[in-house]
Amino acid sequence: MLNGKRNPPKTNAFATEPVGRLIVKFAVPSVIALLVNSLYNIVDQIFIGWGVGYLGNGATNVVFPITIIALAFSMMIGNGGAAYLSLKLGEGEIDMAKKGVGNAITLVTIVSILLTIVFLLWINPILTLFGATDVLRPFALEYGSIIGVGLPFMMISAAINSMIRADGSPKYAMFSMVIGAILNVILDPVFIFVFHMGVQGAAIATIIGQIASFIVSVVYLPRFKTVHPDAAALHLSRKTCGSIVTFGLSSFITQFAITIVMALTNNLLVQYGATSIYGAEIPLTATGIVMKVNQIMIAILLGIATGAQPIIGFNYGAKNYKRVKKALEIALIASEAVSIVAFLIFQFAPMSVVSLFGSEEGLYNEFAVMAFRIFLLLCPLTGFQTIAAVYLQAVGKPVKSAILSLARQIIFFVPAALLLPTFMGVAGVLWTGPVADGLAFILSLVLLLYERNHLIKEHKREARNA
């Protein structure tokens, strides 16, 4: 090592192991970890649906955007720190890579504490913003006030896990998330059915699981393999933090935009549902379940993307463009396969999913099936969009990645959501999903083809200069 640099990056497994094997090695634990994170709220919904009823589920739908906001910040810092770590390792800049990890940890700690304070102080108006009706508010306050306390544990562990994967320990990151989920699954029925604590019990079970994941993640910090963060690395640097935030901006926009979408969708469902045969609460609750089930598919897609991210980032930094191209192709094929399987379930077996969340009937089931089939009609295109956005982030093109993420969730979704219900009523809110997915796919295809052509040119240039 000389002047903060290490041996040439080709000695790293990212540069030598078969790309397909590496993606499996990193993507599978990433998928499991992100899937487990998504299942926290899904498990709560299932037990609440059977123990409290659909009004309890409606309350968790109102609180869910808060969790998404917290996850947006933690993914911005965690994924940004992971991308920064991978690129600097690929360039051989060990000291800068170490500084990035330390700054990311400090930054997510500060942000998580501030976010918790803001949420708990202004919980009532925040719940109103996300569509709480007078009927749902008591349940939402019980659930949300407890969930808010656990936000720092969830955010810090999620951010650290992203960097643990980039450090080359995806199985440890997976274990960190799985241990929390197992505790949640065990404690949910205990608190809800044995102690009869309702939505409060579900919330307590959730934060106990999050604390367990937090402890396991923090224990890893002295065990980093590629860098060794010390006290000096924790001191914030404006330049380093700026790079972390820039690299993670796409992840933030993707997640935060979900919050905007859910807030707008919830309010429109209440408004137009109240004038339909379904009423206000049924569309809000049923569509919330559709969105959360969709989050399971998104978690798998993001797991594939984040598994490929350090491989793409390292090899792009090391100018090994052939391996970058190979990793992109494998990630795209895998993500499309997942999206198609999800599409078949949503279109041809929606009641098998709806029935997991309680024993309802009549209008509720009718609307839930309609919501699955319409809102997720073009979900096969989601895999392509997800990989394209994370690829652009991994190769240091955060602006393009952010534009792509923003397009689906805001630029295309919001105008459609405001326009379609005026002609189609509450069903128009559901048709917003496929309209936004279709337009976002076109944009992602254009951006990815442009970057792929640029990659091919760079590969040829490097081959000529070799």
N, C-alpha and C positions, 0 to 999 in steps of 0.2 A: 504494500500500500504506500502511495506517495501523494502528499498534498491532498489528503482526504479522498483519494481515489483508490480503487481496488484493482485486482487483476482484470484483464479484458473480459467483457461480459459474456463472451462465448463459452466460458467455463460454467455458466449458470444452466440449470436444467431447462429453463425457459427457452434457451437457445439450442439445446441438443436433443431433448427427448422428442419422440413423435408427437406431432401437434394433436392428433386425435386422442391419444392416451392422456396428454396433459389436460385437455378440455374435460374429459371424463373425470379425471382426478380432481379438478377444481370445481367443475360445474355441479357434480352430484352433491357434494357437501353444501355448496352454495344454495342449490335448489332446496335441499332439506332444511337448511337454516332459515331461508326466507319463507318457505312454506310453513314452517313451525311458527314464525313470527305472525304470519297472516292468520293462522289457526287460533291464536289467542282469542281474538274477537269472535271468530266463527264458533268456537267451542262454547263461549259465553252465550251466544245466541241460541245454540241448540238446547242447552240446559235451561236457559231462561224461557225459551219457547214452550218447553214442557212443564216447567215449574211455576212460571208467572203468567204466560200467555203472550199473544202477539203485541199487546201494549208495552210489555217489558222489552220486547225486541225493538219496537218503535223507538223507545227511549235510548237504547244502545246505538241505534242508527243516528240519532241526533248528536250523541257524544262522539261517535266514530271520527268525524272530521278533525276533532282535537288531536286524536292519536295520529291521524295522517299528517297534520301540521308538524307535530313533534318528529315524526319519522322523516318528513321532508328535510328538516334542519339536520338531523343526525345523518341522513344519507348524503346530503350535500357535503358535510364535513368528513364523514367516514369514507365515502367513495372518492371525494376529492383528495383526501390524504392517501388513499390507496393508489389512485392514479399517479399522484405526485411521487410516491414511493417507487412504483414500478418504473416510471420514466427515468428517475434519477439513478436507480439501480442499473437500468439499461445503459445509461450514459457513464456509469462508473463513479458517480458523485455520492459517495457514502455519507459524508458529513451533512450534505443537503437533504438526503433521504431521511437521516435521523432527525434532523430539525423539523421536517415535515410531519413525522409521526408524533413528536412531542407537542408541536403547535396544535395539531388536530385534537389531541386529547384535552389540552387546556381549553381550546375554543369550544368544544362540545359541552364541556362541564359548565362553563359560564352561560352559554346559550340555554342549556336545559334548565338551569336554576331560574333564570329570568323568565322563561316561558311558563314554568310552573307558577310563579308568583302572579304573572299577568292573568293566567287562566283562573286561578282560585279567587282572585280579587274581583274579577268581572264575569263570573261563571253564568249569571242569569242573562245578561244581554248577549253573551256569546251563544248560549243555547237558543235564544230567540232568533239570532242570526242564522242558525243552522236548522230552523224549521220546527222548533218545539211548540206543540199546541198546549192548550191549558190541560188537556187530558194527560198528555205525556210528560209534562214538566216535573211533577213530583218524582216519578221514576228516574228521569234524566238527572235531576239534582242528586239523588241518592247514589246513582252509579258514577256520575261525573266527578263529584267531589272526592271520591276515593281514587279513581283512575288518575286524577291530576297529581296526586301525591307521588305516584309511581313513575311519572314522566322522566325524571332525571335518570333513573335506573335503566329504563328502556332505551333512552337516547344514547347514553354513554356506552352501554353494552353493544348496541347496534353499530355505532361508529367504530368502536375498537374491533369488532368482528370483521368489518370490511378490510381493515389493515392487517388483521391476522391472516385472512385469506391471501392478501397480496404478499405477505411474508412467507408464504409457502406452507401454511398449516390449515388447510380448509377443513380437515376433520375435527380439529380442535374448535374452530369457529362453529361448526355444526353441533358439536357436543354442548357448547355453551348455550345455544338456543334450545336444543332438545331437552335439556335438563329442566329448564324453566317451563316448557310446554307440558312435560310429564306431570310436574307439580300442579299446574293449572288444571289439567284434566282430572287428576285425582281429587283436588280440593273443591272444584266446582260443585259436583253432586253432594259433597259433604256439607258445604255451607248452605246450599240451596234446599236440599231435600231433608237433611238430618237436622240442621240447626234452623231451618226455615227463615233464612236471612234474605231471600229474594235477590234483587239486583245488587244489593250491597254485598252479599256473599260472593257473587260472581266477580265483582270488582276486587274484593280482598284476595280471592284466589289468583286473579291476574297479576296483582302487584307482588305477591309472594313469589310467583314464578319469575317475574322480571328481576327481582332482587337476587334470586339464585343465579340467573344468567349474568347479571352484573358482576357478581363475585367471581365467577369462573373466568370471565373476560379479563378482569383486572389482574387476576393471578398470572395471566400469560405475559404481562408487560415486561417483567425481567427476563423472559425466556425468548424474546425476539431473536430470530436466527440471522437475518440479513443486516440488522442494525441493532444498536444497544442504546435506546433512549435514556438520557440522564437528566438531571435537574436543569442543566443549561438548555436542553432541547425543549423544555416545557415553557421557557420564557418566550412570550409572543413576539413574533417579528412581522411587521406590517407586510413586507414583501412575500414572506412565506405564507402567511394567512391569505393574502390576496391570491396567490397561486392555487392554494387549496380550494378556496371558495370558487374561483374561476373554473377549475377542473370539475368541481362537483355541482356547478350551477344547473346543468341539465337534469341531474337527479333531483335537485330541489324543485325545479320547475315542474317536472313530471309529477312529483308527489303533492306539491302545494296546489297545483292546478286541479288535482283530484278534489281538494277541499272546496275550491271555488265551484267546481262542477256539482259536488254534493250539496252545497249550500243553495245554489240556484235551483238544482233539481228538486230538493226537498220542498222548497217554498212553492215552486210551480206545481208539484204534485198535490200539496195541500190546497192551493188556490183552485186548480182545475178539478181536482178530485172531489172537492166539496160540492161542485155543481153537477157531479156525475152520480151514477147509481152506486158507486163504490164508497163514497164519502171521503173524508180527508185522511184518516188514519190507515186505511187499507193500502192505497197506492204508496204512501210514505214507507210503510213497513215492508211491503212486498218488494218494492224496487230497491230498498236498502239491502235486502237479502241478496237480490240479484247482483248488486254491485260488490258485495262482500264475497260472494261465490266467484265472481269474475276476478277478484283480487287473488284468489288461489291460482288461477291461470296466469295472472300477471306475475305472481311470485315465482312460478316455475320459469317463466320467460326471463325474468330478471336474474334468476339464479344461473341460467345458461349464459346470459350476457355477462354477469359479473364474474362467472367462472372463466370466461374467455378474455375478460378485460386485462388482467395482469399479463397474460401471454401476448396479447396484441400490443399492449403498452410497452412491455419490455423489448420486444422484437422491433417495434417501430423506432424506439429510442436507439436500439443497436443497429438500425438500418438493415435489418434482415426482412425485407419486404415480402419475400416468397412465403415465409412462415406467417406473416401477418395476413396475407391473402387466404392462405389455407385455413387459418383459425376463423376468419370471417365466414368462409363458405360452410364450414362444419356447424358453426353456431346458427347460421340461417336455416340450414336443413333441419336441425334439431328443433328449433323454435317453431317452425312451420308445422312439423309433425305434431307437436303438443297442441298448437292452436286448432288444428283440424279435428283432433280427438275431442277437444273441449266443445267445438262447434256441434259435433254429432250428438253429444250428450245434451247440450242446451236446446237443440232443435227437436230431438226425437225422444228424450226421456226427462223433460223438465220436472214432472211431478215426483220422480224419484229423488230429486234434489229438494224440492219444496217440502216434501213430507218429513225431511230430517229436522225441520225447525218447528215442529209442533203439530198437533192434530186440529187443523182448521178445516173449513169446508166452504162450499158455496162461492160467494163473490170473491172471497180472499184467494182461494185456489185458482179461480178463473183469471183474476188479474195477475197473479204470480206467474202462471204459465205464459200468458200473453207478454209479460215483461221480459221473461227469459228469451222468448222467440224473437221478439222485435229488437230489444235493446242490444242484444249480442249477435245480431244477424250476420255482421261482417267481422266477427272476432278472429277468423283465420288471418286477417290482415294485421292483427296486433303484433304477432311474432316478428314480422318483418320490421315494423316501426320500432319495436323495442331494441332489437339488435342494431339497427341503424343508428339510433340515438346513442347507445352505449359505445358503439364503435367510434363514432365521431368524438366522444368524450375521451376514449382511451388513447387516441392518436393526437390529442392536444388541439382539437378543434371545438372548443366549448361553445363558441357563439353559434355555429351551425347546429350543434347538438341541442342547444337551448331553443333555437328557433323551431326545430323539429318537434321537440317536446311541447312547446307552447302552442304550436299549430293545432294539434288534435284537441287538447284540453280547453283552450281558450279561443283562439282565432276562429276555428270552425265550429266548436261546440256551442259557445255562448250565443252567437247570432241565431243558430238553428233552434236552440232551446227557447229563445224569446219569440221566434217567428212561428214555428210549426204548431204549437198548442193553440194559437189564435184561430187556426183553421181546422185543427183536428181534435181539440180538447185534450184530455189527459193522455190519450194515446199519442199525441204529437210530442209529448215529453219523451216517450220511449223511442220514437223514430229519430230523435236527435243523435242517438248512439251510432247507428250505421251510417248516417250522413257524415258525421265527423270522422269516423274510421275510414270511409272511402276516400275522402279528400286528403286526409293525413297520409294515407298510403301512397297517393300520387306524389306528394311532396317528398316523402322519405325515399321513394324510388329514384327520383331525380337527383337528390343530394348524394345518395349512396353510389349511384352509377358514376357521378362526377368524381367522387373520391376514389372509387375503384380504378377508374381510368388514370387518375393521378398516381395511384399506387403502382400500377403496371408500368407507367413511364419511369418512375423512380427506380423500380426494380431493374428495368433495362439499362438505365444510366449507371447504376451500381455495377451491373454485370460487365458493361463496357470498360469501367474504370478498374475492375478487379485485376 
